[in-house]
């Protein structure tokens, strides 16, 4: 057992880091007031400048106006909430490595996203702000010299920065440390909460930073630091936990697999709990059947299924179970 305990990687704790940069284009009304023709003109203006970038050929555009397309990007973890706005002319540009995305006419006029596994907020910020800087030379963003960038909600005038981390912390949950972390993160301006709020396994947490008055790169560095501390704490506690309860979790894994194989009690909690057990045991190489990227996508699929009606949700969950078992 001791030979396994030093091998836990941060990728089994920090499943995703994401930095979003929001901008509005000067001369266009806010999304809630755009006409159909305005939306087309906005799209054409952004794309005409975007295609002048030397690396634009690495991106693929897709119009997002059907439930299937919306779910595709929820399942990639690009969107967090069920009330993300999809207007008539909404588009997503995905870079070929799926580390960088550009969203047109969703919420604000433009959202630039950097997304990577592990604790990678600084690198994600480099992706998002790099694209923002290149576009800023060609597009005029709505900006006030006293208050910063301008958004549809006047209370959000500022940096337009948002950061999201998806964490798998079963050991901290087991040792009842999560409440302390929630309070600590709140004082640091980070909303830290369990996906159990929407019916998933309590082992998965979201860390969300959104302070429109913060200096961007200082905030990104701090987010890297805070999430790294949580990851290291989870790794230390996971070694301790699995050092004494390996057989317990192996048996639990087999029990859940049998239940899902028999199609018993198929619900969001059961499926996400099995995904948690897969990640937990694989972090010590006790099972090696799953790709961590695929497990993350399965988790995001289970999460997005909570936005569907019962029939559609059951279908999505069964698709995940077929791939897991």
TORKOL-4160 file (C-alpha; in steps of 0.2 Angstrom, whole numbers, padded with zeros to 4 digits, m for minus):
325
<pt num="1" X="0000" Y="0000" Z="0000"/>
<pt num="2" X="0014" Y="0012" Z="0004"/>
<pt num="3" X="0020" Y="0012" Z="m0014"/>
<pt num="4" X="0004" Y="0019" Z="m0019"/>
<pt num="5" X="0002" Y="0033" Z="m0007"/>
<pt num="6" X="0015" Y="0045" Z="m0015"/>
<pt num="7" X="0007" Y="0045" Z="m0032"/>
<pt num="8" X="m0009" Y="0055" Z="m0030"/>
<pt num="9" X="m0009" Y="0069" Z="m0044"/>
<pt num="10" X="m0018" Y="0086" Z="m0043"/>
<pt num="11" X="m0028" Y="0081" Z="m0058"/>
<pt num="12" X="m0038" Y="0069" Z="m0047"/>
<pt num="13" X="m0043" Y="0083" Z="m0035"/>
<pt num="14" X="m0044" Y="0099" Z="m0047"/>
<pt num="15" X="m0054" Y="0092" Z="m0061"/>
<pt num="16" X="m0055" Y="0109" Z="m0070"/>
<pt num="17" X="m0049" Y="0127" Z="m0070"/>
<pt num="18" X="m0058" Y="0140" Z="m0080"/>
<pt num="19" X="m0056" Y="0159" Z="m0082"/>
<pt num="20" X="m0070" Y="0169" Z="m0091"/>
<pt num="21" X="m0067" Y="0186" Z="m0097"/>
<pt num="22" X="m0083" Y="0196" Z="m0102"/>
<pt num="23" X="m0084" Y="0210" Z="m0114"/>
<pt num="24" X="m0097" Y="0221" Z="m0123"/>
<pt num="25" X="m0094" Y="0229" Z="m0140"/>
<pt num="26" X="m0095" Y="0248" Z="m0141"/>
<pt num="27" X="m0110" Y="0254" Z="m0152"/>
<pt num="28" X="m0121" Y="0240" Z="m0148"/>
<pt num="29" X="m0136" Y="0239" Z="m0136"/>
<pt num="30" X="m0135" Y="0226" Z="m0122"/>
<pt num="31" X="m0141" Y="0209" Z="m0126"/>
<pt num="32" X="m0158" Y="0211" Z="m0119"/>
<pt num="33" X="m0162" Y="0225" Z="m0131"/>
<pt num="34" X="m0154" Y="0218" Z="m0147"/>
<pt num="35" X="m0165" Y="0215" Z="m0162"/>
<pt num="36" X="m0163" Y="0200" Z="m0173"/>
<pt num="37" X="m0154" Y="0211" Z="m0186"/>
<pt num="38" X="m0143" Y="0219" Z="m0172"/>
<pt num="39" X="m0138" Y="0201" Z="m0167"/>
<pt num="40" X="m0133" Y="0197" Z="m0185"/>
<pt num="41" X="m0123" Y="0213" Z="m0186"/>
<pt num="42" X="m0114" Y="0210" Z="m0170"/>
<pt num="43" X="m0109" Y="0192" Z="m0175"/>
<pt num="44" X="m0103" Y="0198" Z="m0192"/>
<pt num="45" X="m0093" Y="0212" Z="m0184"/>
<pt num="46" X="m0084" Y="0201" Z="m0171"/>
<pt num="47" X="m0081" Y="0187" Z="m0184"/>
<pt num="48" X="m0074" Y="0199" Z="m0197"/>
<pt num="49" X="m0061" Y="0205" Z="m0185"/>
<pt num="50" X="m0058" Y="0188" Z="m0177"/>
<pt num="51" X="m0054" Y="0180" Z="m0194"/>
<pt num="52" X="m0040" Y="0192" Z="m0196"/>
<pt num="53" X="m0030" Y="0184" Z="m0182"/>
<pt num="54" X="m0016" Y="0173" Z="m0188"/>
<pt num="55" X="m0022" Y="0158" Z="m0177"/>
<pt num="56" X="m0041" Y="0160" Z="m0181"/>
<pt num="57" X="m0040" Y="0144" Z="m0192"/>
<pt num="58" X="m0038" Y="0134" Z="m0176"/>
<pt num="59" X="m0056" Y="0138" Z="m0171"/>
<pt num="60" X="m0072" Y="0130" Z="m0176"/>
<pt num="61" X="m0088" Y="0140" Z="m0175"/>
<pt num="62" X="m0105" Y="0132" Z="m0171"/>
<pt num="63" X="m0122" Y="0140" Z="m0169"/>
<pt num="64" X="m0130" Y="0135" Z="m0152"/>
<pt num="65" X="m0148" Y="0136" Z="m0154"/>
<pt num="66" X="m0154" Y="0118" Z="m0150"/>
<pt num="67" X="m0155" Y="0109" Z="m0134"/>
<pt num="68" X="m0143" Y="0096" Z="m0140"/>
<pt num="69" X="m0130" Y="0109" Z="m0144"/>
<pt num="70" X="m0133" Y="0118" Z="m0127"/>
<pt num="71" X="m0130" Y="0101" Z="m0118"/>
<pt num="72" X="m0115" Y="0098" Z="m0128"/>
<pt num="73" X="m0106" Y="0113" Z="m0120"/>
<pt num="74" X="m0114" Y="0110" Z="m0103"/>
<pt num="75" X="m0106" Y="0092" Z="m0104"/>
<pt num="76" X="m0089" Y="0100" Z="m0108"/>
<pt num="77" X="m0091" Y="0110" Z="m0092"/>
<pt num="78" X="m0091" Y="0127" Z="m0101"/>
<pt num="79" X="m0107" Y="0133" Z="m0093"/>
<pt num="80" X="m0111" Y="0131" Z="m0075"/>
<pt num="81" X="m0129" Y="0137" Z="m0073"/>
<pt num="82" X="m0146" Y="0132" Z="m0082"/>
<pt num="83" X="m0150" Y="0150" Z="m0085"/>
<pt num="84" X="m0136" Y="0154" Z="m0096"/>
<pt num="85" X="m0143" Y="0165" Z="m0110"/>
<pt num="86" X="m0144" Y="0158" Z="m0128"/>
<pt num="87" X="m0151" Y="0170" Z="m0140"/>
<pt num="88" X="m0156" Y="0167" Z="m0158"/>
<pt num="89" X="m0139" Y="0171" Z="m0164"/>
<pt num="90" X="m0127" Y="0163" Z="m0151"/>
<pt num="91" X="m0111" Y="0155" Z="m0157"/>
<pt num="92" X="m0097" Y="0146" Z="m0149"/>
<pt num="93" X="m0079" Y="0145" Z="m0156"/>
<pt num="94" X="m0069" Y="0131" Z="m0150"/>
<pt num="95" X="m0050" Y="0130" Z="m0152"/>
<pt num="96" X="m0044" Y="0113" Z="m0159"/>
<pt num="97" X="m0037" Y="0108" Z="m0142"/>
<pt num="98" X="m0053" Y="0114" Z="m0132"/>
<pt num="99" X="m0042" Y="0124" Z="m0120"/>
<pt num="100" X="m0049" Y="0140" Z="m0127"/>
<pt num="101" X="m0067" Y="0146" Z="m0132"/>
<pt num="102" X="m0076" Y="0161" Z="m0138"/>
<pt num="103" X="m0094" Y="0164" Z="m0135"/>
<pt num="104" X="m0103" Y="0177" Z="m0145"/>
<pt num="105" X="m0120" Y="0185" Z="m0139"/>
<pt num="106" X="m0122" Y="0174" Z="m0123"/>
<pt num="107" X="m0125" Y="0184" Z="m0108"/>
<pt num="108" X="m0114" Y="0198" Z="m0113"/>
<pt num="109" X="m0109" Y="0201" Z="m0131"/>
<pt num="110" X="m0093" Y="0191" Z="m0129"/>
<pt num="111" X="m0086" Y="0179" Z="m0117"/>
<pt num="112" X="m0068" Y="0173" Z="m0119"/>
<pt num="113" X="m0064" Y="0157" Z="m0109"/>
<pt num="114" X="m0048" Y="0148" Z="m0105"/>
<pt num="115" X="m0051" Y="0130" Z="m0098"/>
<pt num="116" X="m0038" Y="0117" Z="m0092"/>
<pt num="117" X="m0038" Y="0102" Z="m0080"/>
<pt num="118" X="m0028" Y="0104" Z="m0064"/>
<pt num="119" X="m0024" Y="0120" Z="m0055"/>
<pt num="120" X="m0021" Y="0131" Z="m0070"/>
<pt num="121" X="m0030" Y="0148" Z="m0067"/>
<pt num="122" X="m0014" Y="0158" Z="m0072"/>
<pt num="123" X="m0012" Y="0148" Z="m0089"/>
<pt num="124" X="m0031" Y="0149" Z="m0092"/>
<pt num="125" X="m0030" Y="0168" Z="m0089"/>
<pt num="126" X="m0016" Y="0169" Z="m0101"/>
<pt num="127" X="m0027" Y="0160" Z="m0115"/>
<pt num="128" X="m0042" Y="0171" Z="m0111"/>
<pt num="129" X="m0033" Y="0188" Z="m0109"/>
<pt num="130" X="m0022" Y="0184" Z="m0124"/>
<pt num="131" X="m0037" Y="0182" Z="m0135"/>
<pt num="132" X="m0045" Y="0198" Z="m0127"/>
<pt num="133" X="m0030" Y="0208" Z="m0130"/>
<pt num="134" X="m0029" Y="0203" Z="m0149"/>
<pt num="135" X="m0047" Y="0207" Z="m0151"/>
<pt num="136" X="m0046" Y="0224" Z="m0142"/>
<pt num="137" X="m0034" Y="0230" Z="m0156"/>
<pt num="138" X="m0048" Y="0227" Z="m0168"/>
<pt num="139" X="m0064" Y="0229" Z="m0158"/>
<pt num="140" X="m0069" Y="0243" Z="m0147"/>
<pt num="141" X="m0075" Y="0237" Z="m0130"/>
<pt num="142" X="m0087" Y="0247" Z="m0119"/>
<pt num="143" X="m0075" Y="0255" Z="m0106"/>
<pt num="144" X="m0077" Y="0268" Z="m0093"/>
<pt num="145" X="m0060" Y="0276" Z="m0088"/>
<pt num="146" X="m0066" Y="0278" Z="m0070"/>
<pt num="147" X="m0075" Y="0261" Z="m0067"/>
<pt num="148" X="m0069" Y="0249" Z="m0080"/>
<pt num="149" X="m0078" Y="0238" Z="m0093"/>
<pt num="150" X="m0097" Y="0241" Z="m0095"/>
<pt num="151" X="m0110" Y="0227" Z="m0094"/>
<pt num="152" X="m0129" Y="0226" Z="m0095"/>
<pt num="153" X="m0130" Y="0225" Z="m0076"/>
<pt num="154" X="m0123" Y="0242" Z="m0070"/>
<pt num="155" X="m0118" Y="0235" Z="m0053"/>
<pt num="156" X="m0105" Y="0224" Z="m0062"/>
<pt num="157" X="m0095" Y="0238" Z="m0070"/>
<pt num="158" X="m0077" Y="0233" Z="m0068"/>
<pt num="159" X="m0065" Y="0219" Z="m0074"/>
<pt num="160" X="m0077" Y="0207" Z="m0082"/>
<pt num="161" X="m0067" Y="0192" Z="m0074"/>
<pt num="162" X="m0074" Y="0176" Z="m0067"/>
<pt num="163" X="m0065" Y="0160" Z="m0062"/>
<pt num="164" X="m0072" Y="0143" Z="m0059"/>
<pt num="165" X="m0064" Y="0127" Z="m0052"/>
<pt num="166" X="m0072" Y="0110" Z="m0050"/>
<pt num="167" X="m0064" Y="0100" Z="m0036"/>
<pt num="168" X="m0066" Y="0082" Z="m0030"/>
<pt num="169" X="m0063" Y="0082" Z="m0011"/>
<pt num="170" X="m0070" Y="0066" Z="m0003"/>
<pt num="171" X="m0057" Y="0065" Z="0010"/>
<pt num="172" X="m0060" Y="0083" Z="0016"/>
<pt num="173" X="m0078" Y="0079" Z="0016"/>
<pt num="174" X="m0075" Y="0063" Z="0026"/>
<pt num="175" X="m0065" Y="0072" Z="0039"/>
<pt num="176" X="m0078" Y="0086" Z="0040"/>
<pt num="177" X="m0067" Y="0100" Z="0034"/>
<pt num="178" X="m0078" Y="0107" Z="0021"/>
<pt num="179" X="m0088" Y="0119" Z="0032"/>
<pt num="180" X="m0072" Y="0127" Z="0038"/>
<pt num="181" X="m0066" Y="0129" Z="0019"/>
<pt num="182" X="m0083" Y="0136" Z="0014"/>
<pt num="183" X="m0081" Y="0150" Z="0028"/>
<pt num="184" X="m0063" Y="0153" Z="0024"/>
<pt num="185" X="m0066" Y="0154" Z="0005"/>
<pt num="186" X="m0081" Y="0166" Z="0008"/>
<pt num="187" X="m0069" Y="0178" Z="0017"/>
<pt num="188" X="m0058" Y="0178" Z="0002"/>
<pt num="189" X="m0072" Y="0182" Z="m0010"/>
<pt num="190" X="m0074" Y="0164" Z="m0016"/>
<pt num="191" X="m0091" Y="0156" Z="m0017"/>
<pt num="192" X="m0087" Y="0138" Z="m0012"/>
<pt num="193" X="m0101" Y="0125" Z="m0012"/>
<pt num="194" X="m0105" Y="0107" Z="m0015"/>
<pt num="195" X="m0114" Y="0100" Z="m0030"/>
<pt num="196" X="m0126" Y="0091" Z="m0018"/>
<pt num="197" X="m0136" Y="0107" Z="m0020"/>
<pt num="198" X="m0142" Y="0100" Z="m0036"/>
<pt num="199" X="m0143" Y="0082" Z="m0031"/>
<pt num="200" X="m0126" Y="0076" Z="m0035"/>
<pt num="201" X="m0113" Y="0067" Z="m0024"/>
<pt num="202" X="m0107" Y="0078" Z="m0010"/>
<pt num="203" X="m0089" Y="0075" Z="m0014"/>
<pt num="204" X="m0089" Y="0087" Z="m0029"/>
<pt num="205" X="m0087" Y="0106" Z="m0025"/>
<pt num="206" X="m0087" Y="0122" Z="m0035"/>
<pt num="207" X="m0075" Y="0136" Z="m0031"/>
<pt num="208" X="m0081" Y="0152" Z="m0040"/>
<pt num="209" X="m0073" Y="0169" Z="m0039"/>
<pt num="210" X="m0082" Y="0185" Z="m0046"/>
<pt num="211" X="m0075" Y="0201" Z="m0039"/>
<pt num="212" X="m0077" Y="0215" Z="m0052"/>
<pt num="213" X="m0067" Y="0227" Z="m0042"/>
<pt num="214" X="m0051" Y="0216" Z="m0041"/>
<pt num="215" X="m0035" Y="0218" Z="m0050"/>
<pt num="216" X="m0036" Y="0204" Z="m0063"/>
<pt num="217" X="m0019" Y="0196" Z="m0063"/>
<pt num="218" X="m0018" Y="0198" Z="m0044"/>
<pt num="219" X="m0034" Y="0189" Z="m0042"/>
<pt num="220" X="m0029" Y="0175" Z="m0054"/>
<pt num="221" X="m0013" Y="0172" Z="m0044"/>
<pt num="222" X="m0022" Y="0172" Z="m0028"/>
<pt num="223" X="m0035" Y="0159" Z="m0035"/>
<pt num="224" X="m0021" Y="0148" Z="m0040"/>
<pt num="225" X="m0014" Y="0149" Z="m0023"/>
<pt num="226" X="m0030" Y="0146" Z="m0013"/>
<pt num="227" X="m0035" Y="0131" Z="m0024"/>
<pt num="228" X="m0018" Y="0124" Z="m0023"/>
<pt num="229" X="m0019" Y="0124" Z="m0004"/>
<pt num="230" X="m0035" Y="0115" Z="m0005"/>
<pt num="231" X="m0028" Y="0102" Z="m0017"/>
<pt num="232" X="m0013" Y="0099" Z="m0006"/>
<pt num="233" X="m0024" Y="0097" Z="0009"/>
<pt num="234" X="m0035" Y="0085" Z="0000"/>
<pt num="235" X="m0020" Y="0074" Z="m0006"/>
<pt num="236" X="m0013" Y="0073" Z="0012"/>
<pt num="237" X="m0030" Y="0068" Z="0019"/>
<pt num="238" X="m0033" Y="0056" Z="0005"/>
<pt num="239" X="m0017" Y="0047" Z="0009"/>
<pt num="240" X="m0022" Y="0046" Z="0027"/>
<pt num="241" X="m0040" Y="0040" Z="0023"/>
<pt num="242" X="m0035" Y="0027" Z="0010"/>
<pt num="243" X="m0021" Y="0021" Z="0020"/>
<pt num="244" X="m0034" Y="0014" Z="0033"/>
<pt num="245" X="m0049" Y="0012" Z="0022"/>
<pt num="246" X="m0044" Y="0005" Z="0005"/>
<pt num="247" X="m0054" Y="m0011" Z="0007"/>
<pt num="248" X="m0069" Y="m0002" Z="0012"/>
<pt num="249" X="m0069" Y="0009" Z="m0004"/>
<pt num="250" X="m0065" Y="m0006" Z="m0015"/>
<pt num="251" X="m0080" Y="m0015" Z="m0008"/>
<pt num="252" X="m0090" Y="0001" Z="m0010"/>
<pt num="253" X="m0085" Y="0003" Z="m0028"/>
<pt num="254" X="m0090" Y="m0015" Z="m0032"/>
<pt num="255" X="m0106" Y="m0013" Z="m0023"/>
<pt num="256" X="m0111" Y="0003" Z="m0033"/>
<pt num="257" X="m0105" Y="m0005" Z="m0049"/>
<pt num="258" X="m0116" Y="m0020" Z="m0046"/>
<pt num="259" X="m0131" Y="m0008" Z="m0043"/>
<pt num="260" X="m0128" Y="0002" Z="m0059"/>
<pt num="261" X="m0125" Y="m0014" Z="m0069"/>
<pt num="262" X="m0142" Y="m0020" Z="m0064"/>
<pt num="263" X="m0150" Y="m0003" Z="m0068"/>
<pt num="264" X="m0155" Y="m0001" Z="m0050"/>
<pt num="265" X="m0158" Y="0016" Z="m0042"/>
<pt num="266" X="m0152" Y="0025" Z="m0057"/>
<pt num="267" X="m0152" Y="0044" Z="m0051"/>
<pt num="268" X="m0140" Y="0058" Z="m0051"/>
<pt num="269" X="m0133" Y="0055" Z="m0034"/>
<pt num="270" X="m0130" Y="0036" Z="m0037"/>
<pt num="271" X="m0121" Y="0039" Z="m0054"/>
<pt num="272" X="m0110" Y="0054" Z="m0047"/>
<pt num="273" X="m0106" Y="0044" Z="m0032"/>
<pt num="274" X="m0099" Y="0030" Z="m0043"/>
<pt num="275" X="m0089" Y="0043" Z="m0053"/>
<pt num="276" X="m0082" Y="0049" Z="m0036"/>
<pt num="277" X="m0077" Y="0031" Z="m0031"/>
<pt num="278" X="m0069" Y="0029" Z="m0049"/>
<pt num="279" X="m0058" Y="0045" Z="m0047"/>
<pt num="280" X="m0054" Y="0041" Z="m0028"/>
<pt num="281" X="m0047" Y="0023" Z="m0032"/>
<pt num="282" X="m0039" Y="0028" Z="m0048"/>
<pt num="283" X="m0029" Y="0042" Z="m0039"/>
<pt num="284" X="m0020" Y="0028" Z="m0031"/>
<pt num="285" X="m0019" Y="0017" Z="m0047"/>
<pt num="286" X="m0030" Y="0004" Z="m0038"/>
<pt num="287" X="m0041" Y="0004" Z="m0054"/>
<pt num="288" X="m0035" Y="0009" Z="m0071"/>
<pt num="289" X="m0050" Y="0007" Z="m0082"/>
<pt num="290" X="m0055" Y="0025" Z="m0084"/>
<pt num="291" X="m0048" Y="0041" Z="m0092"/>
<pt num="292" X="m0049" Y="0056" Z="m0080"/>
<pt num="293" X="m0054" Y="0067" Z="m0094"/>
<pt num="294" X="m0069" Y="0055" Z="m0098"/>
<pt num="295" X="m0074" Y="0054" Z="m0079"/>
<pt num="296" X="m0075" Y="0073" Z="m0079"/>
<pt num="297" X="m0086" Y="0074" Z="m0094"/>
<pt num="298" X="m0097" Y="0060" Z="m0087"/>
<pt num="299" X="m0098" Y="0071" Z="m0071"/>
<pt num="300" X="m0103" Y="0086" Z="m0081"/>
<pt num="301" X="m0116" Y="0076" Z="m0091"/>
<pt num="302" X="m0124" Y="0070" Z="m0074"/>
<pt num="303" X="m0124" Y="0089" Z="m0068"/>
<pt num="304" X="m0132" Y="0095" Z="m0084"/>
<pt num="305" X="m0145" Y="0081" Z="m0084"/>
<pt num="306" X="m0153" Y="0090" Z="m0068"/>
<pt num="307" X="m0159" Y="0104" Z="m0080"/>
<pt num="308" X="m0169" Y="0091" Z="m0090"/>
<pt num="309" X="m0186" Y="0084" Z="m0088"/>
<pt num="310" X="m0187" Y="0066" Z="m0080"/>
<pt num="311" X="m0187" Y="0056" Z="m0096"/>
<pt num="312" X="m0173" Y="0066" Z="m0104"/>
<pt num="313" X="m0163" Y="0065" Z="m0088"/>
<pt num="314" X="m0165" Y="0046" Z="m0086"/>
<pt num="315" X="m0159" Y="0044" Z="m0104"/>
<pt num="316" X="m0143" Y="0054" Z="m0101"/>
<pt num="317" X="m0140" Y="0045" Z="m0085"/>
<pt num="318" X="m0142" Y="0028" Z="m0094"/>
<pt num="319" X="m0130" Y="0034" Z="m0107"/>
<pt num="320" X="m0117" Y="0038" Z="m0094"/>
<pt num="321" X="m0119" Y="0021" Z="m0085"/>
<pt num="322" X="m0117" Y="0012" Z="m0101"/>
<pt num="323" X="m0100" Y="0020" Z="m0103"/>
<pt num="324" X="m0095" Y="0017" Z="m0085"/>
<pt num="325" X="m0100" Y="m0001" Z="m0083"/>
